[in-house]
Amino acid sequence: MPRMCKAVIKAKELAEYEKVLDQVKVTQKDLEQDGFIKNPFFHGIVAEVPEQHRTKEGHAKVGYALYFYTYSSWKGRALYMEDLYVMPEFRGKGIGKALMSKVAQLGLAAGCTQLNFAVLDWNKPSLDFYLSQGCFDVTADMGYHCMRCEGAALEQLAQGDT
């Protein structure tokens, strides 16, 4: 199975865990076009285990982090981690921490001053994990809300029809 197809499968596993599987629209072609071009829209790292620790199905790739660079008008260069995922049977073994640490290292090497990401309010295990890593809840601590515009509303906004 091609590497990117495996990435799509892992993204679907994450969406299933987050109870939003019906929202996955990205395809293998999208990932290839957006992530493996001269100026990619995203970057990713994959956690792979040795042969003797593969899953029952033979999977060696057991987690991933997807991130991209952003910019803060107050703080300068920043990083946004869109996904951090580890297969359930490999959680609690330091893989998520290693992935997140690597993303942080890459951000610092690029001159970033912050790492931003979102976590679902019901996902207490992940929230507790992020807090244990020294992260803080921007919504609770600073009062910001994560906003989104998509679909017809995005098209209307682009046309100035709002």
ZALO-116226 format. One record per atom (N, C-alpha, C): residue in three letters; z, y, x. Coordinates in pm, whole numbers. Example, Ala and Ser with C-alpha at 12.3 -4.5 7.8 and 13.67 -1.06 7.14 Angstrom:
> code, pz, py, px
> ALA, 780, -569, 1319 .
> ALA, 780, -450, 1230 .
> ALA, 780, -330, 1320 .
> SER, 708, -225, 1285 .
> SER, 714, -106, 1367 .
> SER, 787, 3, 1290 .
// end
This chain:
> code, pz, py, px
> MET, 0, -118, 85 .
> MET, 0, 0, 0 .
> MET, 0, 124, 89 .
> PRO, -88, 223, 65 .
> PRO, -93, 343, 147 .
> PRO, 39, 419, 145 .
> ARG, 67, 490, 253 .
> ARG, 192, 565, 269 .
> ARG, 215, 663, 154 .
> MET, 111, 739, 115 .
> MET, 129, 839, 11 .
> MET, 155, 774, -125 .
> CYS, 95, 659, -150 .
> CYS, 121, 589, -275 .
> CYS, 269, 553, -282 .
> LYS, 327, 513, -170 .
> LYS, 470, 483, -165 .
> LYS, 551, 609, -194 .
> ALA, 503, 726, -147 .
> ALA, 573, 851, -173 .
> ALA, 571, 883, -322 .
> VAL, 460, 857, -389 .
> VAL, 453, 879, -533 .
> VAL, 552, 787, -604 .
> ILE, 561, 663, -560 .
> ILE, 654, 567, -621 .
> ILE, 798, 617, -604 .
> LYS, 835, 664, -485 .
> LYS, 971, 714, -462 .
> LYS, 997, 837, -549 .
> ALA, 898, 926, -563 .
> ALA, 914, 1043, -649 .
> ALA, 939, 999, -793 .
> LYS, 872, 894, -836 .
> LYS, 894, 844, -971 .
> LYS, 1032, 781, -984 .
> GLU, 1080, 715, -879 .
> GLU, 1216, 660, -881 .
> GLU, 1318, 772, -897 .
> LEU, 1297, 882, -826 .
> LEU, 1388, 997, -837 .
> LEU, 1382, 1054, -978 .
> ALA, 1263, 1071, -1032 .
> ALA, 1248, 1124, -1168 .
> ALA, 1314, 1033, -1271 .
> GLU, 1303, 902, -1250 .
> GLU, 1367, 808, -1341 .
> GLU, 1519, 824, -1334 .
> TYR, 1572, 835, -1211 .
> TYR, 1716, 855, -1193 .
> TYR, 1763, 984, -1262 .
> GLU, 1679, 1089, -1255 .
> GLU, 1715, 1217, -1314 .
> GLU, 1679, 1225, -1463 .
> LYS, 1630, 1114, -1517 .
> LYS, 1598, 1103, -1660 .
> LYS, 1484, 1196, -1703 .
> VAL, 1385, 1217, -1614 .
> VAL, 1270, 1302, -1645 .
> VAL, 1139, 1238, -1599 .
> LEU, 1131, 1107, -1608 .
> LEU, 1013, 1035, -1561 .
> LEU, 885, 1085, -1628 .
> ASP, 895, 1124, -1755 .
> ASP, 777, 1172, -1827 .
> ASP, 721, 1302, -1770 .
> GLN, 796, 1370, -1685 .
> GLN, 750, 1497, -1628 .
> GLN, 672, 1481, -1498 .
> VAL, 665, 1361, -1442 .
> VAL, 592, 1340, -1316 .
> VAL, 443, 1347, -1344 .
> LYS, 377, 1443, -1284 .
> LYS, 233, 1461, -1300 .
> LYS, 159, 1451, -1167 .
> VAL, 231, 1453, -1056 .
> VAL, 168, 1451, -924 .
> VAL, 104, 1314, -899 .
> THR, -9, 1317, -830 .
> THR, -81, 1194, -798 .
> THR, -86, 1176, -646 .
> GLN, -130, 1061, -605 .
> GLN, -149, 1037, -461 .
> GLN, -245, 1139, -404 .
> LYS, -352, 1168, -476 .
> LYS, -452, 1266, -431 .
> LYS, -388, 1405, -415 .
> ASP, -303, 1444, -511 .
> ASP, -234, 1573, -501 .
> ASP, -151, 1581, -374 .
> LEU, -74, 1476, -349 .
> LEU, 12, 1474, -230 .
> LEU, -71, 1484, -102 .
> GLU, -181, 1411, -98 .
> GLU, -267, 1415, 20 .
> GLU, -327, 1553, 38 .
> GLN, -375, 1614, -70 .
> GLN, -437, 1746, -62 .
> GLN, -336, 1856, -28 .
> ASP, -215, 1844, -78 .
> ASP, -117, 1951, -61 .
> ASP, -28, 1937, 61 .
> GLY, -9, 1814, 108 .
> GLY, 84, 1794, 218 .
> GLY, 21, 1765, 353 .
> PHE, -107, 1734, 354 .
> PHE, -170, 1693, 479 .
> PHE, -295, 1776, 508 .
> ILE, -276, 1907, 498 .
> ILE, -382, 2002, 528 .
> ILE, -333, 2094, 639 .
> LYS, -419, 2185, 684 .
> LYS, -384, 2273, 795 .
> LYS, -257, 2355, 766 .
> ASN, -247, 2411, 648 .
> ASN, -127, 2486, 607 .
> ASN, -69, 2418, 484 .
> PRO, 10, 2313, 504 .
> PRO, 60, 2233, 390 .
> PRO, 153, 2312, 299 .
> PHE, 150, 2272, 172 .
> PHE, 241, 2331, 73 .
> PHE, 381, 2274, 86 .
> PHE, 393, 2156, 145 .
> PHE, 524, 2092, 161 .
> PHE, 524, 2008, 287 .
> HIS, 645, 1971, 328 .
> HIS, 667, 1880, 440 .
> HIS, 761, 1771, 390 .
> GLY, 760, 1659, 457 .
> GLY, 849, 1552, 415 .
> GLY, 891, 1466, 531 .
> ILE, 1006, 1405, 515 .
> ILE, 1055, 1306, 611 .
> ILE, 1095, 1182, 531 .
> VAL, 1079, 1068, 594 .
> VAL, 1104, 941, 528 .
> VAL, 1212, 865, 604 .
> ALA, 1302, 803, 530 .
> ALA, 1404, 714, 589 .
> ALA, 1351, 572, 582 .
> GLU, 1346, 509, 696 .
> GLU, 1296, 373, 704 .
> GLU, 1402, 286, 772 .
> VAL, 1424, 167, 717 .
> VAL, 1523, 76, 773 .
> VAL, 1452, -34, 852 .
> PRO, 1523, -96, 947 .
> PRO, 1464, -206, 1023 .
> PRO, 1432, -326, 934 .
> GLU, 1349, -412, 985 .
> GLU, 1302, -532, 914 .
> GLU, 1415, -609, 847 .
> GLN, 1525, -630, 918 .
> GLN, 1634, -714, 864 .
> GLN, 1710, -648, 748 .
> HIS, 1686, -518, 725 .
> HIS, 1757, -448, 617 .
> HIS, 1665, -410, 501 .
> ARG, 1544, -461, 500 .
> ARG, 1451, -430, 392 .
> ARG, 1507, -474, 257 .
> THR, 1452, -415, 151 .
> THR, 1493, -453, 16 .
> THR, 1441, -594, -16 .
> LYS, 1489, -649, -125 .
> LYS, 1443, -782, -169 .
> LYS, 1291, -784, -188 .
> GLU, 1236, -668, -228 .
> GLU, 1092, -657, -251 .
> GLU, 1016, -630, -122 .
> GLY, 1088, -614, -10 .
> GLY, 1023, -592, 119 .
> GLY, 1004, -447, 159 .
> HIS, 1064, -355, 84 .
> HIS, 1049, -212, 115 .
> HIS, 1131, -174, 238 .
> ALA, 1068, -105, 330 .
> ALA, 1138, -53, 447 .
> ALA, 1167, 95, 429 .
> LYS, 1083, 165, 353 .
> LYS, 1103, 308, 326 .
> LYS, 1200, 319, 210 .
> VAL, 1320, 368, 238 .
> VAL, 1427, 363, 138 .
> VAL, 1473, 501, 91 .
> GLY, 1414, 606, 144 .
> GLY, 1451, 740, 102 .
> GLY, 1358, 842, 160 .
> TYR, 1370, 964, 109 .
> TYR, 1286, 1072, 162 .
> TYR, 1348, 1207, 129 .
> ALA, 1302, 1307, 200 .
> ALA, 1333, 1446, 169 .
> ALA, 1201, 1522, 171 .
> LEU, 1180, 1604, 70 .
> LEU, 1061, 1688, 61 .
> LEU, 1109, 1833, 64 .
> TYR, 1048, 1914, 149 .
> TYR, 1094, 2052, 164 .
> TYR, 977, 2143, 194 .
> PHE, 1000, 2273, 179 .
> PHE, 899, 2372, 215 .
> PHE, 971, 2501, 255 .
> TYR, 897, 2586, 325 .
> TYR, 953, 2711, 374 .
> TYR, 938, 2820, 269 .
> THR, 1041, 2903, 260 .
> THR, 1040, 3017, 168 .
> THR, 1087, 3139, 246 .
> TYR, 1111, 3247, 174 .
> TYR, 1156, 3369, 240 .
> TYR, 1252, 3443, 149 .
> SER, 1360, 3490, 207 .
> SER, 1458, 3570, 134 .
> SER, 1445, 3715, 180 .
> SER, 1428, 3805, 85 .
> SER, 1416, 3946, 121 .
> SER, 1546, 4001, 179 .
> TRP, 1655, 3927, 164 .
> TRP, 1783, 3970, 220 .
> TRP, 1817, 3897, 349 .
> LYS, 1780, 3770, 358 .
> LYS, 1823, 3688, 472 .
> LYS, 1710, 3644, 565 .
> GLY, 1585, 3662, 524 .
> GLY, 1473, 3622, 608 .
> GLY, 1427, 3480, 578 .
> ARG, 1388, 3411, 682 .
> ARG, 1332, 3276, 667 .
> ARG, 1432, 3180, 602 .
> ALA, 1380, 3099, 512 .
> ALA, 1464, 3005, 439 .
> ALA, 1385, 2876, 416 .
> LEU, 1458, 2776, 374 .
> LEU, 1402, 2644, 348 .
> LEU, 1445, 2604, 209 .
> TYR, 1354, 2541, 134 .
> TYR, 1389, 2487, 3 .
> TYR, 1367, 2337, 6 .
> MET, 1472, 2262, -23 .
> MET, 1462, 2117, -29 .
> MET, 1439, 2078, -175 .
> GLU, 1318, 2036, -205 .
> GLU, 1282, 2000, -342 .
> GLU, 1341, 1865, -381 .
> ASP, 1335, 1769, -291 .
> ASP, 1387, 1635, -320 .
> ASP, 1469, 1582, -203 .
> LEU, 1575, 1514, -238 .
> LEU, 1650, 1429, -144 .
> LEU, 1679, 1303, -223 .
> TYR, 1620, 1192, -179 .
> TYR, 1634, 1069, -256 .
> TYR, 1659, 951, -162 .
> VAL, 1754, 867, -203 .
> VAL, 1783, 741, -134 .
> VAL, 1792, 634, -243 .
> MET, 1724, 522, -220 .
> MET, 1729, 413, -317 .
> MET, 1875, 374, -344 .
> PRO, 1909, 342, -469 .
> PRO, 2048, 315, -504 .
> PRO, 2120, 218, -413 .
> GLU, 2056, 108, -374 .
> GLU, 2125, 8, -292 .
> GLU, 2151, 55, -148 .
> PHE, 2095, 170, -110 .
> PHE, 2116, 222, 25 .
> PHE, 2203, 348, 28 .
> ARG, 2252, 389, -87 .
> ARG, 2338, 507, -94 .
> ARG, 2475, 475, -35 .
> GLY, 2540, 578, 19 .
> GLY, 2672, 560, 78 .
> GLY, 2669, 505, 219 .
> LYS, 2551, 498, 278 .
> LYS, 2538, 442, 413 .
> LYS, 2498, 550, 515 .
> GLY, 2501, 676, 475 .
> GLY, 2469, 785, 567 .
> GLY, 2322, 824, 572 .
> ILE, 2238, 760, 491 .
> ILE, 2095, 790, 494 .
> ILE, 2066, 928, 435 .
> GLY, 2127, 959, 322 .
> GLY, 2108, 1092, 262 .
> GLY, 2156, 1202, 355 .
> LYS, 2270, 1179, 416 .
> LYS, 2325, 1277, 510 .
> LYS, 2231, 1295, 629 .
> ALA, 2174, 1186, 680 .
> ALA, 2082, 1194, 793 .
> ALA, 1955, 1269, 754 .
> LEU, 1902, 1242, 634 .
> LEU, 1783, 1313, 588 .
> LEU, 1810, 1462, 575 .
> MET, 1922, 1495, 511 .
> MET, 1956, 1636, 491 .
> MET, 1983, 1706, 624 .
> SER, 2047, 1636, 715 .
> SER, 2073, 1690, 848 .
> SER, 1942, 1721, 921 .
> LYS, 1846, 1630, 909 .
> LYS, 1716, 1652, 974 .
> LYS, 1644, 1771, 913 .
> VAL, 1649, 1786, 782 .
> VAL, 1589, 1903, 718 .
> VAL, 1655, 2031, 771 .
> ALA, 1787, 2029, 781 .
> ALA, 1860, 2146, 833 .
> ALA, 1820, 2175, 978 .
> GLN, 1806, 2072, 1060 .
> GLN, 1764, 2090, 1199 .
> GLN, 1626, 2153, 1207 .
> LEU, 1533, 2104, 1124 .
> LEU, 1398, 2159, 1123 .
> LEU, 1399, 2305, 1078 .
> GLY, 1482, 2335, 979 .
> GLY, 1494, 2473, 933 .
> GLY, 1548, 2565, 1041 .
> LEU, 1653, 2523, 1106 .
> LEU, 1710, 2606, 1214 .
> LEU, 1611, 2625, 1328 .
> ALA, 1537, 2519, 1361 .
> ALA, 1437, 2529, 1468 .
> ALA, 1326, 2628, 1432 .
> ALA, 1301, 2645, 1302 .
> ALA, 1199, 2739, 1256 .
> ALA, 1257, 2879, 1231 .
> GLY, 1385, 2898, 1260 .
> GLY, 1447, 3029, 1243 .
> GLY, 1499, 3056, 1103 .
> CYS, 1516, 2953, 1022 .
> CYS, 1566, 2970, 886 .
> CYS, 1717, 2996, 889 .
> THR, 1762, 3076, 794 .
> THR, 1904, 3110, 786 .
> THR, 1974, 3044, 668 .
> GLN, 1897, 2977, 582 .
> GLN, 1959, 2912, 468 .
> GLN, 1874, 2795, 419 .
> LEU, 1941, 2700, 356 .
> LEU, 1878, 2585, 293 .
> LEU, 1915, 2592, 146 .
> ASN, 1816, 2600, 61 .
> ASN, 1837, 2608, -83 .
> ASN, 1787, 2482, -151 .
> PHE, 1848, 2446, -262 .
> PHE, 1806, 2331, -341 .
> PHE, 1879, 2337, -474 .
> ALA, 1835, 2254, -567 .
> ALA, 1899, 2247, -698 .
> ALA, 1952, 2105, -719 .
> VAL, 2055, 2095, -799 .
> VAL, 2110, 1964, -838 .
> VAL, 2144, 1972, -986 .
> LEU, 2113, 1865, -1057 .
> LEU, 2141, 1863, -1200 .
> LEU, 2291, 1869, -1227 .
> ASP, 2330, 1939, -1332 .
> ASP, 2473, 1959, -1360 .
> ASP, 2546, 1829, -1391 .
> TRP, 2477, 1727, -1442 .
> TRP, 2542, 1601, -1474 .
> TRP, 2552, 1507, -1353 .
> ASN, 2485, 1541, -1244 .
> ASN, 2478, 1452, -1128 .
> ASN, 2598, 1476, -1035 .
> LYS, 2714, 1435, -1082 .
> LYS, 2839, 1458, -1007 .
> LYS, 2839, 1392, -868 .
> PRO, 2788, 1270, -852 .
> PRO, 2788, 1212, -716 .
> PRO, 2710, 1298, -616 .
> SER, 2594, 1348, -658 .
> SER, 2515, 1433, -568 .
> SER, 2583, 1567, -545 .
> LEU, 2635, 1626, -652 .
> LEU, 2705, 1754, -638 .
> LEU, 2823, 1740, -542 .
> ASP, 2901, 1635, -558 .
> ASP, 3015, 1611, -468 .
> ASP, 2967, 1592, -324 .
> PHE, 2855, 1519, -307 .
> PHE, 2800, 1499, -173 .
> PHE, 2762, 1632, -111 .
> TYR, 2688, 1716, -184 .
> TYR, 2645, 1844, -128 .
> TYR, 2764, 1934, -95 .
> LEU, 2863, 1936, -183 .
> LEU, 2982, 2017, -155 .
> LEU, 3054, 1966, -30 .
> SER, 3055, 1833, -10 .
> SER, 3120, 1776, 109 .
> SER, 3045, 1811, 238 .
> GLN, 2920, 1853, 224 .
> GLN, 2839, 1890, 341 .
> GLN, 2851, 2040, 372 .
> GLY, 2937, 2110, 299 .
> GLY, 2957, 2253, 324 .
> GLY, 2869, 2342, 239 .
> CYS, 2795, 2286, 146 .
> CYS, 2710, 2364, 56 .
> CYS, 2797, 2426, -54 .
> PHE, 2744, 2527, -120 .
> PHE, 2817, 2587, -231 .
> PHE, 2726, 2604, -351 .
> ASP, 2785, 2617, -468 .
> ASP, 2713, 2630, -594 .
> ASP, 2681, 2777, -617 .
> VAL, 2555, 2815, -598 .
> VAL, 2513, 2954, -611 .
> VAL, 2536, 3005, -753 .
> THR, 2512, 2920, -853 .
> THR, 2531, 2962, -992 .
> THR, 2678, 2997, -1017 .
> ALA, 2767, 2909, -975 .
> ALA, 2910, 2932, -997 .
> ALA, 2964, 3044, -910 .
> ASP, 2923, 3048, -783 .
> ASP, 2982, 3143, -689 .
> ASP, 2917, 3281, -691 .
> MET, 2787, 3288, -721 .
> MET, 2717, 3416, -714 .
> MET, 2657, 3459, -848 .
> GLY, 2657, 3369, -947 .
> GLY, 2608, 3404, -1078 .
> GLY, 2457, 3397, -1096 .
> TYR, 2384, 3345, -999 .
> TYR, 2239, 3332, -1012 .
> TYR, 2205, 3211, -1098 .
> HIS, 2094, 3221, -1168 .
> HIS, 2041, 3109, -1244 .
> HIS, 1902, 3077, -1190 .
> CYS, 1869, 2951, -1182 .
> CYS, 1738, 2906, -1138 .
> CYS, 1644, 2920, -1258 .
> MET, 1536, 2995, -1243 .
> MET, 1444, 3021, -1353 .
> MET, 1309, 2957, -1324 .
> ARG, 1232, 2933, -1430 .
> ARG, 1100, 2872, -1414 .
> ARG, 1007, 2924, -1523 .
> CYS, 880, 2938, -1486 .
> CYS, 775, 2972, -1580 .
> CYS, 661, 2874, -1553 .
> GLU, 612, 2806, -1659 .
> GLU, 508, 2706, -1638 .
> GLU, 419, 2695, -1761 .
> GLY, 309, 2620, -1746 .
> GLY, 220, 2594, -1857 .
> GLY, 160, 2719, -1917 .
> ALA, 156, 2722, -2050 .
> ALA, 95, 2835, -2122 .
> ALA, 165, 2967, -2090 .
> ALA, 297, 2962, -2074 .
> ALA, 371, 3084, -2041 .
> ALA, 328, 3139, -1905 .
> LEU, 304, 3051, -1808 .
> LEU, 257, 3094, -1676 .
> LEU, 118, 3155, -1686 .
> GLU, 31, 3092, -1764 .
> GLU, -104, 3146, -1781 .
> GLU, -100, 3282, -1850 .
> GLN, -16, 3296, -1952 .
> GLN, -3, 3424, -2020 .
> GLN, 51, 3532, -1926 .
> LEU, 149, 3493, -1844 .
> LEU, 206, 3586, -1747 .
> LEU, 98, 3632, -1649 .
> ALA, 18, 3539, -1601 .
> ALA, -89, 3573, -1507 .
> ALA, -193, 3665, -1568 .
> GLN, -215, 3653, -1698 .
> GLN, -313, 3736, -1768 .
> GLN, -253, 3869, -1814 .
> GLY, -122, 3883, -1796 .
> GLY, -55, 4004, -1839 .
> GLY, -35, 4010, -1989 .
> ASP, -39, 3893, -2056 .
> ASP, -29, 3886, -2202 .
> ASP, 116, 3877, -2254 .
> THR, 213, 3892, -2169 .
> THR, 351, 3877, -2217 .
> THR, 409, 4009, -2260 .
// end
